[in-house]
Amino acid sequence: MKLTTDMTVDASSHFDVFGRRGLTTTPVHVSILPEMYAPAKEPRHHWLYLSFTGFRVLARRLVESDLSCEIFASIGTSSGLDAIGAVEAFNPGQVIVTDVLSSVVPIALENVKANCVNTKPTVRGLCGSLVEPLQWEGVRADIIYENLPNLP
């Protein structure tokens, strides 16, 4: 299903913090609706820089502890860039994106699927407030990530 969006942006520079493992596409293009935040032109001026830096540190610690992330959930995902970064950092088998805005969930799903072609995690989208969608579906995730409020 092709979704209509207002613009598509290249978010590749936000992924430089990972040293690129090649699990996501190059370049990383995402579709953006008016109710979503677009990536900043300078990655260090965007919340993703801090998130992705934290993902990199956590991924290293998981490897050092012989642990992994099989299920990653992003709460309030907006465009899904955080979930795409989680794929690059953790290579989970399943990614769940949630948002309170039903209009953004299908776009986020499409963005994650389109940019994670080298690893192809199972991707699910749920609509609801905070962790309620995970509770409703009985989801138990290894990592639950949120960066709220994140309202344009």
Secondary structure, DSSP 8 states (H G I E B T S, - for coil): -----SEEEE-GGGGGGGT--SSS-SS-EEEE-TTS----SSGGGSHHHHHHHHHHHHHHHHHHTT---SEEEEET-TTSHHHHHHHHHH--SEEEEEES-TTTHHHHHHHHHHH-TTT--EEEEEESSTTHHHHHHT---SEEEE------
